[in-house]
Amino acid sequence: MAAREGANKHGRMAHLAIVGSHSTNGVAAIHSALLRSITVRDLAEMFPERFGNKTNGVTPRRWLLLANPALARTITDTIGDDWIADLGQLVRLKPLVNDTSFCDGFRATKRAAKSAFAKWLRSSSGQTVDPDSIFDSQIKRIHEYKRQLLNALRIVVLYNRLRENPTLEMTPRTFLFAGKAAPGYHLAKLIIKLLNNLALTIDADPSSPSTRLTSGTSSRARR
């Protein structure tokens, strides 16, 4: 490894961190395997017990229980509360896919949550969204592989279709983007700039009064 560095030797912070810590987390299993087999293979062979992987997300069942208590109650009223400890229990909802009572309750719960969000958004930012539209949301760090740019290009396609055919039948859709870019991540910052400029462009288009993409907290493209 030293021979590949050239005449000027450099300290590697990752190596110092591995040597000076009791645990090295690869987060995903595939990343831990790459660390052991390629990236820091020599250190992994020296300290095999230190390498592991632990994700830093919240479990779907806990997220559902805390983030959407109304939906959680609907599920509990239908199949009991065992799903709170075992997400696999949700498979018991499959036979109810055509059950009118359950589907109506699910839709009502979802509509109420969207309406509550729309009210909060208006009171906190002044932005108005239609709770009866499809909410297309990307709430995550701005990154190339997380596909915010791909979704922005999709908005461009929908916008151009509506400009070419203002009477086009299209389900109203609200696009929501939230996230930040790392300070040195230039392309991620350009993606944020693109999203805001796209919103401003559509808002300022006098030829499409019924097509709107609002900049800021929320964005929407609708017929």
Backbone as a ProteinNet text record, in pm:
[ID]
protein_1_A
[PRIMARY]
MAAREGANKHGRMAHLAIVGSHSTNGVAAIHSALLRSITVRDLAEMFPERFGNKTNGVTPRRWLLLANPALARTITDTIGDDWIADLGQLVRLKPLVNDTSFCDGFRATKRAAKSAFAKWLRSSSGQTVDPDSIFDSQIKRIHEYKRQLLNALRIVVLYNRLRENPTLEMTPRTFLFAGKAAPGYHLAKLIIKLLNNLALTIDADPSSPSTRLTSGTSSRARR
[TERTIARY]
82.9	0	87	198.5	287.3	350.4	381.2	446.7	355.8	227	135.5	115.2	155.1	134.6	234.7	348.5	450.8	548.9	627.9	734.8	679.6	571.4	512.9	409.8	439.4	348.8	235.3	118.5	2	-64.3	-113.6	-191.8	-334.4	-391.3	-527.6	-619.3	-714.9	-802	-885.5	-926.3	-1006.3	-927.2	-797.3	-712.8	-693.9	-671.6	-656.2	-783.1	-898.8	-1026.3	-1046.3	-1011	-1027.6	-936.3	-810.6	-714	-752.3	-803.5	-830.9	-969	-1052.8	-1188.8	-1208.8	-1318.6	-1347.4	-1445	-1504.5	-1603	-1602.4	-1616.6	-1625.7	-1756.4	-1844.1	-1977.3	-1984.6	-2016	-2032.9	-2173.2	-2263.9	-2406.1	-2479.9	-2460.2	-2524.8	-2430.6	-2486.8	-2405.8	-2312.5	-2362.2	-2278.8	-2159.2	-2178.4	-2067.7	-1965.1	-2011.6	-1918.8	-1835.4	-1899.6	-1826.8	-1720.6	-1753	-1655.2	-1537.5	-1566.3	-1457.6	-1363.2	-1421.2	-1339.7	-1260.1	-1319.3	-1256.8	-1170.4	-1197.4	-1125	-1068.8	-1156.5	-1116.1	-1010.2	-1035.3	-938.2	-917.5	-889.4	-877.5	-772.5	-655.7	-548.6	-589.8	-659.7	-704.4	-816.2	-900.9	-1007.6	-950.4	-838.9	-773.6	-706.7	-658.8	-596.7	-700.4	-817.1	-921.4	-1057	-1069.8	-1194.5	-1316.5	-1295.3	-1408.8	-1467.3	-1396.5	-1441.9	-1539	-1547.3	-1625.5	-1765.3	-1864.2	-2003	-2087	-2217.2	-2306.1	-2435.4	-2469.4	-2593.2	-2655	-2780.6	-2847.8	-2891.7	-2909.8	-2945.2	-3087.3	-3172.7	-3309.9	-3404.8	-3528.2	-3631.8	-3707.2	-3755.3	-3827.6	-3961	-4008	-4134.4	-4252.6	-4256.2	-4370	-4369.8	-4251.3	-4244.3	-4277.6	-4228.9	-4258.4	-4409.3	-4474.1	-4617.7	-4693.3	-4652.9	-4721.5	-4715.4	-4598.3	-4579.5	-4614.7	-4587.3	-4607.5	-4751.7	-4822	-4959.2	-5047.7	-5075.3	-5153.2	-5293	-5353.3	-5488	-5485.9	-5386.6	-5375	-5339.9	-5253.8	-5218.8	-5343.3	-5431	-5555.2	-5644.1	-5650.4	-5731.4	-5682.3	-5550.8	-5493	-5518	-5496.6	-5517.1	-5661.8	-5756.1	-5897.9	-5934	-5853.1	-5883.5	-5819	-5689.6	-5617.8	-5556.6	-5584.7	-5524	-5390.5	-5323.1	-5201.5	-5071.5	-5077.9	-4955.5	-4856.6	-4906.4	-4819.2	-4719.8	-4750.3	-4661.9	-4527.2	-4527.6	-4402.7	-4354.7	-4443.1	-4408.5	-4471.4	-4389.6	-4442	-4499.1	-4451.3	-4501.7	-4650.4	-4707.2	-4850.1	-4935.7	-4875.7	-4951.7	-4998.6	-4938.1	-4982.2	-5128.1	-5178.3	-5318.5	-5415.2	-5362.6	-5449.2	-5476.7	-5394.9	-5410.3	-5549.9	-5608.6	-5742	-5848.6	-5815.1	-5913.2	-5901.5	-5822.7	-5798.6	-5929.3	-6027	-6156.5	-6267.7	-6229.3	-6328	-6368.3	-6491.6	-6537.7	-6520.1	-6554.7	-6546.4	-6402.8	-6310.4	-6170.4	-6113.2	-6140.7	-6085.3	-6138.1	-6265.9	-6322.2	-6255.9	-6233.6	-6167.8	-6023.9	-5953.9	-5815.8	-5809.4	-5897.4	-5898.1	-5932.2	-6026.8	-6065.3	-5949.4	-5878.1	-5762.6	-5653.8	-5627.9	-5525.5	-5564.4	-5690.3	-5737.7	-5727.7	-5759.1	-5751.4	-5607.5	-5513.5	-5372.4	-5322.4	-5361.1	-5319.4	-5379.8	-5504.5	-5569.8	-5501.7	-5465.1	-5396.2	-5260.6	-5191.3	-5063.4	-5081.8	-5183	-5208.2	-5238.2	-5313.3	-5343.6	-5217.7	-5134.9	-5009.3	-4919.1	-4910.5	-4823.7	-4868.7	-4997.1	-5049.1	-5024.1	-5043.9	-5025.2	-4878.4	-4789.6	-4647.7	-4569.6	-4617.9	-4540.1	-4621.4	-4753.7	-4837.3	-4862	-4801.3	-4819.9	-4951.6	-5021.3	-5148.5	-5135.8	-5173.6	-5172.8	-5309.5	-5340.3	-5468.7	-5458.3	-5524.3	-5514.3	-5575.2	-5652.6	-5709.7	-5617.6	-5502.6	-5404.5	-5314.2	-5241.9	-5141.9	-5022.3	-4976	-4857.1	-4735	-4650.2	-4526.9	-4413	-4366	-4274.6	-4137.3	-4035.4	-3898.2	-3839.1	-3837.5	-3788.4	-3661.2	-3549.5	-3422.8	-3308.9	-3187.7	-3070.3	-3060.7	-3025.7	-3013.1	-2886.2	-2904.2	-2791.8	-2822.5	-2718.7	-2738.7	-2814.7	-2774.4	-2833.9	-2972	-3014.2	-3146.7	-3255.7	-3217.6	-3310.4	-3398.9	-3362.4	-3440.6	-3431.3	-3312.4	-3295	-3385.7	-3396	-3482.4	-3626.7	-3670.4	-3807.2	-3827.5	-3724.5	-3733.5	-3753.2	-3682.5	-3698.4	-3838.4	-3893.6	-4030.2	-4127.9	-4105.8	-4191.3	-4182.9	-4062.8	-4044.5	-4127.7	-4124.8	-4201.9	-4351.8	-4401.6	-4544.1	-4581.6	-4496.3	-4520.9	-4528.7	-4435.4	-4436	-4558.6	-4602.2	-4723	-4844.3	-4852.4	-4965.2	-4959.6	-4840.9	-4828.7	-4872.9	-4838.1	-4876.4	-5025.6	-5082.3	-5223.6	-5287.1	-5331.2	-5388	-5510.1	-5578	-5696.9	-5663.3	-5535.3	-5493.4	-5548.5	-5608.9	-5660.4	-5542.8	-5520.7	-5409.3	-5449.8	-5423.1	-5453.5	-5367.8	-5427.6	-5347.4	-5242.5	-5124.5	-5014	-4935.7	-4910.5	-4832.4	-4693.5	-4590.8	-4451.9	-4392.8	-4343.5	-4284	-4138.4	-4048.3	-3905.8	-3857.4	-3784.1	-3722.9	-3588.9	-3489.4	-3357.2	-3251.1	-3129.8	-3020.2	-2901	-2812	-2691.9	-2572.3	-2477.2	-2352.1	-2282.2	-2209.7	-2148.4	-2062.6	-1989.8	-1902.5	-1960.2	-2087.1	-2150.1	-2212.2	-2133	-2173.8	-2294.1	-2292.1	-2402.4	-2533.6	-2527.5	-2649.4	-2706.8	-2618.8	-2665.2	-2729.7	-2674.3	-2733.6	-2871.8	-2891.4	-3023.2	-3125.9	-3085.6	-3174.7	-3206.9	-3105.1	-3124.8	-3219.1	-3201.8	-3289.9	-3434.9	-3458.7	-3595.4	-3660.9	-3587	-3642.7	-3663.3	-3567.5	-3581.8	-3694.1	-3711.2	-3820.6	-3954.4	-3966.1	-4089.5	-4114	-4010.2	-4024.4	-4061.4	-4003.4	-4032.3	-4177.7	-4228.5	-4367.1	-4462.7	-4431.1	-4516.1	-4526.4	-4416.3	-4412.1	-4462.8	-4506.3	-4549.6	-4693.5	-4714.7	-4851.3	-4936.3	-4873.4	-4949.2	-5012.9	-4976.6	-5030.2	-5088.3	-5199	-5256.1	-5304.5	-5331.9	-5381.6	-5271.8	-5146.7	-5033.9	-4944.7	-4920.4	-4846.9	-4753.1	-4632.7	-4535.2	-4482.2	-4519.6	-4488.1	-4351.6	-4271.3	-4137.5	-4146.5	-4040.2	-4036.2	-4060.9	-4144.9	-4166.6	-4240.6	-4332.9	-4411.5	-4407.3	-4428.6	-4433.7	-4547.5	-4611.8	-4717.6	-4729.7	-4760.3	-4789.2	-4927.2	-5020.8	-5155.8	-5228.2	-5332.4	-5411.5	-5503.7
-119.2	0	125	120.2	236.1	263.1	156.2	173.2	247	228.7	293.5	441.2	483.3	622	716.2	665.4	750.6	797.9	898.1	946.2	1015.8	1090.6	1162.8	1075.1	1042.5	958.3	1042	981.2	1050.1	964.9	1032	960.9	942.9	829.7	802.4	797.7	889.7	903.2	777.6	712.3	590.8	482.9	470.5	371	404.3	532.7	574.6	547.1	573	550.6	402.7	315.8	171.8	122.9	167.5	125.2	179.6	301.2	365.9	342.3	264.5	239.7	91.6	60.5	-79.2	-142.2	-59.9	-113.4	-31.9	-100.5	-35.4	-77.3	18.6	-10.5	17.6	-84	-67.2	-27.6	-15.5	17.9	-96.9	-112.7	-222.3	-342.4	-461.3	-582.7	-585.9	-539.6	-541.7	-448.8	-335.3	-241.9	-298.4	-366.8	-430.5	-537	-610	-712.2	-648.7	-533.2	-463.1	-412.5	-364.7	-319.7	-435.1	-550.3	-666.1	-721.6	-721.8	-789.4	-698.4	-566.6	-477.9	-354.3	-271.5	-136.6	-137.9	-212.1	-218.6	-365.1	-445.3	-588.8	-622.4	-555.1	-585.8	-556.8	-446.1	-412.2	-505.5	-546.8	-640.8	-775.5	-814.3	-939.4	-926.8	-805.8	-782.4	-774	-712.5	-691.5	-742.5	-870.1	-921.1	-900.4	-899.2	-886.2	-744.9	-649.6	-510.2	-472.9	-553.9	-515.9	-576.2	-490.3	-534.1	-436.2	-455.1	-362.6	-343.8	-219.8	-182.1	-66.2	-81	28.4	133.1	255.7	364.9	414.9	332.6	374	322.5	369.5	323.8	209.6	114.1	0.5	48.3	-11.5	30.9	24.2	-79.3	-91	22.4	61.4	171.3	304.2	319	440.6	454.1	345.8	348.5	379.5	318.1	335.6	480.2	544.7	679.3	789	765.7	870.9	878.2	767.6	766.6	687.4	743.3	669	631.9	714.8	682.4	555.8	543.3	421.8	302.7	326	218.2	166.6	256.9	215.2	136.3	179.8	108.4	-34.9	-51.1	-185	-268.2	-208	-279.3	-322.9	-235.1	-268.7	-384.5	-403.8	-507.3	-641	-639.2	-767.1	-779.8	-687.2	-692.1	-619.5	-620.5	-540.1	-621.7	-747.4	-827.2	-770	-697.4	-642.5	-541.2	-481.4	-380.6	-441.9	-569.3	-639	-728.5	-757	-846.7	-793.1	-721.3	-657.1	-758.8	-882.3	-986.3	-1011.2	-969.3	-987.9	-908.6	-807.5	-726.8	-808.8	-926.2	-1011.6	-1051.5	-1042.1	-1076.3	-975.5	-863.8	-764.8	-800.9	-888.7	-922.5	-972.9	-1061.6	-1110.6	-1000	-883.5	-775.7	-675.1	-708.2	-612.9	-573.7	-661	-630.6	-611.2	-599.7	-578.7	-431.1	-402.6	-263.9	-184.6	-244.7	-174.8	-136.2	-231.9	-202.3	-99.4	-116.3	-23.7	117.9	130.1	262.8	326.7	245.8	297.8	339.3	258.7	290.8	421.2	436.5	558.1	681.3	666.6	779.8	821.2	724.1	753.2	824	775.3	836.2	978.9	998	1132.3	1229.2	1182.9	1270	1311.5	1218.4	1249.8	1351.4	1335.4	1429.7	1567.3	1569.2	1696.7	1768.6	1692.3	1752	1808.7	1735.8	1785.2	1913.1	1915.2	2033.4	2156	2137	2248.3	2298.1	2202.2	2242.1	2318	2268.2	2331.6	2474.4	2493.7	2628.1	2722.3	2673.5	2759.8	2790.9	2698	2716.4	2784.1	2770.3	2824.9	2908	2901.6	2973.9	2898.8	2781.5	2701	2623.1	2616	2545.1	2424	2308.2	2186	2119.5	2039.4	1971.9	1833.4	1809.4	1677.1	1565	1599.3	1496.1	1460.1	1528.4	1493.2	1381.8	1318.8	1220.3	1294.4	1256.9	1317.2	1234.9	1294.1	1230.1	1292.1	1222.7	1282.3	1217.2	1301.2	1254.3	1335.1	1274.6	1340.1	1267.6	1318.3	1249.1	1341.9	1303.3	1380.9	1390.3	1510.5	1528.1	1457.4	1363.7	1281.5	1229.5	1208.5	1158.9	1026.5	933.1	800.4	793.3	898.7	897.9	948.8	985.7	1003.4	1127.7	1230.1	1353.7	1416.3	1406.2	1461.3	1389.5	1258.2	1181.4	1226.6	1253	1298.7	1439.1	1523.6	1658.5	1650.3	1559	1541.6	1489.8	1410.2	1363.3	1480.7	1575.1	1693.3	1771.5	1782.4	1851.7	1783.5	1650.5	1576.5	1603.5	1597.4	1622	1764.1	1858.1	1999.4	2021	1961.1	1976.5	1911.1	1799.8	1735.3	1825.5	1891.1	1979.4	2105.6	2151.8	2269.2	2236.3	2118.3	2077.3	2046.9	1998.6	1961.7	2002.9	2128.2	2178.1	2101	2028.7	1952.3	1807.1	1775.2	1637.6	1590.1	1471.1	1413.7	1359.7	1415.3	1373.4	1385.4	1282.5	1287.6	1394.4	1488.2	1590.7	1526.7	1581.8	1524	1635.8	1619.4	1715.7	1659.1	1732.2	1688.8	1760.9	1683.2	1737.1	1693.1	1789.7	1760.6	1823.7	1747.4	1801.7	1733.1	1810.5	1753	1860.1	1825.3	1920.1	1851.3	1932.1	1881	1902.7	1812.1	1830.5	1957.1	2029	2156.7	2148.6	2038.9	2027.7	1950.1	1914.1	1831.5	1923.2	1962.7	2064.2	2019.5	1895	1849.4	1843.7	1803.1	1799.2	1940.4	2038.5	2177.2	2221.9	2174.7	2208.4	2145.5	2026.9	1963.4	2048.5	2100.3	2188.6	2313.5	2369.5	2488.4	2458.2	2341.2	2301.7	2293.2	2232.2	2217.2	2353	2444.9	2578.5	2655.8	2646.7	2717	2657.8	2527.3	2462.7	2515.2	2527.3	2580.6	2724.3	2806.2	2946.2	2957.5	2872.7	2875.4	2843.5	2739.9	2699.6	2803.9	2857.6	2960.9	3083.9	3116.4	3238.8	3218.3	3099.1	3068.5	3115.6	3224.3	3276.5	3190.1	3100.5	3017.4	2897.2	2871.8	2754.5	2793.9	2866.9	2911.8	2799.4	2682.5	2571	2474.5	2506.8	2421	2497.2	2440.3	2514.6	2424.2	2470.3	2401.1	2503.9	2493.3	2597.1	2574	2677.8	2665.8	2670.1	2630.5	2633.6	2496.2	2489.7	2364.1	2262.4	2308.4	2214.8	2250.7	2150.8	2172.2	2089.5	2139.8	2059.7	2086.6	1982.5	1993.3	1930.9	2006.1	1953.3	2009.6	1940.6	1985.3	2098.4
0	0	0	72.1	76.8	-58.3	-133.6	-263.5	-361.3	-347.9	-441.1	-408	-290.4	-250.4	-316.3	-360.8	-419.4	-315.5	-353.4	-265.4	-141.1	-157.3	-44	26.1	152.5	229.9	287.8	297.2	350.3	458	558.9	659.1	609.4	634.7	590.9	712.4	713.8	830.2	853.7	744.8	760.1	832.4	798.6	863.7	1010.8	1040.5	1179.7	1259.1	1194.6	1263.1	1294.9	1201.1	1223.2	1334.8	1331.8	1433.3	1570.9	1574.3	1702.2	1758.9	1689.6	1738.3	1768.1	1834.1	1867.1	1768.6	1678.8	1585.9	1456.7	1343.7	1213.9	1148	1123.5	1072.3	922.9	844.5	700.6	661	758.6	743.9	672.9	542.5	470	464.6	460.5	457.9	337.2	222.8	102.3	116.3	186.2	206.1	303.8	406.5	499.8	428.2	337.7	261.4	172.3	113.2	29.8	112.5	233.5	321.6	352.6	385.4	423.5	305.5	187.6	73.5	-12.5	-13.6	-105.1	-36.2	17.6	60.8	169.1	276.1	387.7	425.2	326.8	348.4	454	447.4	542	685.2	707.5	842.3	888.9	796.1	831.5	872.8	810.9	848.6	985	1018.8	1148.8	1260.4	1229.4	1331.3	1280.2	1254.3	1195.3	1283.5	1415.8	1507.2	1508.6	1453.1	1459.2	1346.8	1242.5	1125.5	1131.5	1116	1116.6	1037.7	1040.1	970.6	1049.5	1068.8	1138.1	1062.4	1022	952.5	1053.9	1007.7	1097.6	1075.8	1013.9	988.6	1096	1089.6	1181.6	1115	1192.8	1135.4	1077.1	967.9	906.4	1003.1	1087.2	1180.2	1281.4	1331.4	1428	1359.5	1236.6	1161.2	1139	1096.7	1073	1201.5	1310.1	1437.2	1485.6	1469.9	1523.6	1423.3	1294.6	1194.9	1145.6	1149.8	1100.1	1196.1	1313.7	1414.5	1367.2	1280.2	1231.6	1147.4	1059.5	978.1	1065.8	1163.9	1256.5	1328.7	1369.3	1436.5	1341.3	1216.1	1117.7	1100.6	1095.4	1081.2	1206.1	1322.7	1448.3	1465.7	1427.5	1437.4	1345	1240.9	1141.2	1173.1	1211.4	1232	1371.2	1461.7	1594.1	1596.1	1710.5	1725.8	1720.3	1678.3	1669.7	1567.6	1467.9	1364	1420.6	1535.3	1594.9	1632.1	1667	1699.4	1585.7	1489.2	1378.6	1251.5	1171.3	1050.3	952.7	960.3	871.3	886.7	999	1022.2	923.5	859.2	763.5	644.3	624.9	514.6	532.2	654.3	681.4	620.3	572	506.4	360.1	301.7	160.1	124.3	204	168.3	168	224.1	234.8	120.9	18.7	-89.7	-160.8	-158.8	-221.2	-118.7	6.4	112.1	115.5	83.7	70.7	199.2	310.7	439.3	472.5	458.1	489.2	391.9	262.2	162.1	182.5	216.4	242.2	363.3	467.5	586.4	558.7	478.6	442.7	364.4	264.3	182.7	266.7	357.4	442.7	532.2	586.1	670.8	591.9	471.4	386.3	347.1	311.5	273.3	389.2	508.7	627.1	655.3	637.6	660.1	557.9	432	327.8	352.3	396.6	425.7	542.3	645.4	760.2	718.2	630.8	581.4	500.4	413.7	330.6	417.8	525.4	616	686.6	731.8	796.5	700.4	576.9	477.8	449.1	439.2	410.7	527.2	649.1	766	792.4	755.3	785.5	673.7	548.2	436.9	338.2	349.6	254.6	125.2	109	-11.8	-2.8	-116	-121.7	-213.4	-162.8	-243.3	-233	-331.7	-339.8	-276.4	-164.7	-100.2	-181.8	-286	-372.5	-488.2	-498	-600.1	-548.2	-640.1	-601	-543.4	-425.2	-365.5	-406.7	-487.8	-533.2	-452.9	-350.5	-253.1	-254.8	-244.3	-225	-109.6	7	127.8	168.5	124	147.5	108.6	144.4	106.5	-45.8	-95	-239.5	-286.9	-378.8	-423.7	-563.6	-642.8	-779.4	-780.5	-695.6	-703.5	-639.7	-571	-509.1	-603.8	-724.1	-837.6	-831.1	-752.2	-758.7	-897.4	-959.2	-1093.6	-1193.4	-1181.3	-1270.8	-1257.1	-1135.1	-1112.8	-1167.7	-1158	-1214.5	-1366.2	-1430.6	-1574.9	-1608.5	-1518.9	-1539.5	-1536.7	-1445.2	-1438.5	-1569.6	-1624.6	-1752.2	-1861	-1863.3	-1963.3	-1946.9	-1823.5	-1799.4	-1837.1	-1802.3	-1833.8	-1984.4	-2058.1	-2203.9	-2266.2	-2210.7	-2262.4	-2243.5	-2128.3	-2100.7	-2186.2	-2215.1	-2302.4	-2443.9	-2489.3	-2624.2	-2633.9	-2524.1	-2524.3	-2392	-2379.7	-2252.5	-2205.1	-2294.4	-2254.3	-2221.3	-2214.3	-2187	-2052.8	-2053.2	-1929.3	-1848.5	-1731.1	-1647.4	-1500.8	-1424	-1281.5	-1214.6	-1141.2	-1072	-982.2	-983.8	-908.6	-840.1	-712.9	-636.2	-612	-654.2	-635.6	-515	-421.5	-299.8	-290.7	-279.7	-264.4	-134.8	-56.7	64.4	84.6	118.8	139.4	125.8	157	144.9	81	25.9	-37.9	53.3	47.2	122	70.4	156.6	117.4	-9	-26.6	-142.2	-259	-250.9	-353.7	-458.4	-555.5	-652.4	-734.4	-782.6	-866.7	-788.5	-662.5	-580.8	-564.2	-549.4	-540.2	-671.2	-783	-912.3	-927.6	-869.8	-874.8	-799.3	-682.3	-606.3	-688	-750.6	-833.5	-949	-1010.6	-1120.6	-1074	-959.1	-908.7	-886.8	-826.4	-802.1	-931.9	-1024.2	-1151.2	-1235.7	-1225.3	-1296.8	-1246.4	-1115.2	-1056.8	-1102.3	-1098.9	-1139.7	-1287.4	-1369.9	-1512.8	-1540.9	-1475.3	-1497.7	-1441.2	-1324.3	-1264.9	-1354.1	-1422.7	-1502.9	-1645.4	-1677.8	-1814.5	-1834.7	-1910.1	-1928.2	-2020.1	-2095	-2188.3	-2122.3	-1996.3	-1927.2	-1792.2	-1792.7	-1664.9	-1576.9	-1636.4	-1555.1	-1516.4	-1553.2	-1518.4	-1423	-1307.8	-1207.5	-1130.6	-1111.3	-1028	-930.9	-805.4	-708.5	-647	-643.7	-584.7	-433.3	-369.9	-223.4	-166.2	-63.5	6	-79.8	-162.5	-241.6	-388	-471.1	-614.5	-670	-773.9	-832.8	-982.2	-1054.7	-1196.6	-1215.6	-1264	-1271.4	-1393.2	-1432.6	-1545.9	-1503.3
[MASK]
+++++++++++++++++++++++++++++++++++++++++++++++++++++++++++++++++++++++++++++++++++++++++++++++++++++++++++++++++++++++++++++++++++++++++++++++++++++++++++++++++++++++++++++++++++++++++++++++++++++++++++++++++++++++++++++++

